[in-house]
Amino acid sequence: MIYLLAIGIFILAYMYGCFSTARVVAKSFRSLNIYKVGSGLADTENIFSNISKPLGVLVGALDAAKAYLFLVTVKFLLDLLASTGWMPGVEVIAKPNFLLIYGLGMLIGHCLPITHRFKGGRGILTFTGFMAFFAPVPMAITIVVAFILITKYKQIRFAQYLLVILPVFLELVLYSFIPHFRKEQPPYFLGMMVGIALFMGVLNFLVSKKLGEL
């Protein structure tokens, strides 16, 4: 029963990820079909570069919040359910490793939404919100570095890949050298996080190659 609930949450996470903020914002504010604009991707970069910079910032913020708040809500509800004692063992599927899996479902839904013929966005900002939940300190450092790269050096593409790679690398460094971080991580957590980052990196590499950006 407990694991059936976990599977249900994963499916719900995927369907939640399919909700495209870029698509809604483009349609609501400019009456545009995002799939017929610029790169044809339903993502922050396409909105920012080809429709409106303020709207691009809005979509990016919404995508990050979408991921972070989803994980906060799932964790809260599972902990609340566990506290009632109504479903023994539910605390098992509220642990970080399971939350990583739910987050992965959401990321897959965002990047490959079945509701839009698997045409989603790059998921960079959604991944940022995802990582902010699990590794807030590394993610905060990464955001500062990426902001400098974009504003001072105009390295948008490099900054995108950095947002995927650097927070996981920093989490590994902190885990290795700071006992506080080492105590907080359950078994296999970092390996799973690395796997999710690799998935995002490969997916974005394929998208960039398809668009002729590499």
C-alpha positions in Angstrom: 0.0 0.0 0.0 2.8 2.4 0.9 4.7 1.8 -2.3 1.5 2.1 -4.4 1.1 5.6 -2.8 4.6 6.4 -3.8 3.9 5.3 -7.4 0.8 7.5 -7.3 2.8 10.5 -6.1 5.3 9.9 -8.9 2.6 9.9 -11.5 1.0 13.0 -10.0 4.4 14.7 -10.0 4.8 13.9 -13.7 1.4 15.3 -14.6 2.1 18.4 -12.5 5.4 18.9 -14.4 3.4 18.8 -17.6 1.8 22.1 -16.7 3.8 24.6 -18.8 4.1 28.1 -17.3 5.8 29.3 -20.5 2.9 28.2 -22.6 0.3 29.8 -20.2 2.3 33.1 -19.9 2.8 33.4 -23.7 -0.9 32.8 -24.3 -2.2 34.9 -21.5 0.0 38.0 -21.9 0.7 38.0 -25.7 -1.9 35.6 -27.2 1.0 33.6 -28.7 1.5 29.9 -29.3 4.9 29.4 -27.7 5.6 26.4 -30.0 5.5 28.8 -33.0 7.9 31.4 -31.5 11.7 31.4 -31.7 13.2 28.0 -30.9 9.7 26.5 -30.5 10.5 25.4 -26.9 8.2 26.1 -24.1 10.9 27.4 -21.8 12.2 30.5 -20.1 15.0 31.2 -22.6 12.5 31.3 -25.6 10.2 33.7 -23.7 13.1 35.9 -22.6 14.8 36.0 -26.0 11.9 36.1 -28.4 8.9 37.6 -26.6 9.7 39.7 -23.5 12.6 39.9 -21.0 10.3 40.7 -18.1 8.0 37.8 -19.0 11.0 35.6 -19.3 12.1 36.5 -15.8 8.5 35.8 -14.6 8.4 32.4 -16.3 11.8 31.5 -14.8 10.7 32.5 -11.3 7.4 30.5 -11.7 9.3 27.4 -13.0 11.7 27.5 -10.0 8.8 28.1 -7.6 6.8 25.4 -9.2 9.4 22.8 -8.4 10.3 24.0 -5.0 6.8 24.4 -3.7 5.7 21.1 -5.0 8.4 19.3 -3.1 7.6 21.3 0.1 3.9 20.5 -0.2 4.5 16.7 -0.8 6.9 16.6 2.2 4.5 18.4 4.4 1.5 16.3 3.5 3.4 13.0 3.9 4.7 14.1 7.3 1.2 15.1 8.3 -0.2 11.8 7.2 2.6 10.0 9.1 1.8 12.0 12.2 -1.8 10.7 12.2 -0.7 7.1 12.4 -3.5 6.3 9.9 -1.1 4.7 7.4 1.8 2.9 9.2 5.1 3.2 7.4 4.2 6.3 5.4 7.3 8.0 6.8 9.4 5.7 4.6 8.2 7.3 1.4 8.7 10.8 2.8 12.4 10.4 3.1 14.8 12.4 0.8 15.5 9.5 -1.6 11.8 9.2 -2.4 11.4 12.9 -2.7 14.2 12.8 -5.2 12.2 10.3 -7.2 9.1 12.5 -7.1 11.1 15.5 -8.2 12.5 13.5 -11.1 9.0 12.7 -12.2 8.2 16.4 -12.1 11.3 17.2 -14.2 10.5 14.6 -16.8 6.9 16.0 -17.0 8.3 19.5 -17.5 10.8 18.4 -20.2 8.7 15.7 -21.9 5.1 16.5 -21.3 2.6 13.9 -22.7 0.0 16.6 -22.7 1.9 18.6 -25.3 3.3 15.7 -27.5 6.5 15.5 -25.4 7.5 19.1 -26.4 8.5 20.8 -23.2 11.2 23.1 -22.1 14.8 22.6 -21.1 13.9 22.5 -17.4 16.9 24.5 -16.2 14.9 26.8 -13.9 12.7 23.9 -12.8 15.8 22.0 -11.9 17.0 25.0 -10.0 13.9 25.0 -7.8 14.4 21.2 -7.4 18.0 21.6 -6.3 17.1 24.5 -4.0 14.9 22.2 -2.0 17.6 19.5 -1.6 20.8 21.5 -1.6 20.0 25.2 -0.8 23.5 26.4 -0.1 25.2 24.9 -3.2 22.2 26.1 -5.3 22.5 29.7 -3.9 26.2 29.8 -4.7 25.5 28.5 -8.2 22.9 31.1 -8.9 25.3 33.9 -8.0 28.0 32.4 -10.3 25.5 32.0 -13.1 24.2 35.5 -12.7 27.7 36.9 -13.0 28.4 34.8 -16.1 25.2 36.0 -17.8 25.3 39.7 -16.8 29.0 40.3 -17.1 30.2 37.8 -19.7 27.0 37.1 -21.6 27.7 33.3 -21.3 24.1 32.2 -21.2 24.6 28.7 -22.6 27.5 28.0 -20.2 25.5 29.3 -17.3 22.7 26.9 -18.2 24.9 23.9 -18.0 26.6 25.3 -14.8 23.1 25.5 -13.1 22.8 21.7 -13.7 26.4 20.6 -12.9 27.8 23.0 -10.2 25.2 22.6 -7.4 25.7 18.8 -7.5 29.5 19.1 -7.5 29.3 21.6 -4.6 27.0 19.2 -2.7 29.6 16.4 -3.2 32.4 18.7 -1.9 30.4 19.8 1.1 29.4 16.2 1.9 33.1 15.1 1.7 34.6 17.8 3.8 31.9 19.1 6.2 30.5 16.6 8.8 27.2 18.6 9.1 26.4 17.8 5.5 27.6 14.2 5.7 25.2 13.4 8.6 22.2 14.8 6.7 22.5 12.6 3.6 20.9 9.1 3.5 22.5 6.2 1.7 22.5 6.5 -2.2 21.1 10.1 -2.0 24.1 11.7 -3.7 24.4 9.0 -6.3 20.7 9.5 -7.2 21.2 13.3 -7.3 24.2 12.9 -9.7 22.0 10.6 -11.9 19.3 13.2 -12.1 21.8 15.9 -13.0 23.2 13.7 -15.7 19.7 13.1 -17.1 19.2 16.9 -17.2 22.6 17.5 -18.8 22.1 14.8 -21.5 18.6 16.1 -22.3 19.8 19.7 -22.7 22.8 18.6 -24.8 20.4 16.8 -27.2 18.1 19.8 -27.3 21.0 22.2 -28.0 22.3 19.8 -30.7 18.9 19.6 -32.3 18.7 23.4 -32.4 22.2 23.7 -33.9 23.5 25.5 -30.8 26.5 23.2 -30.5 
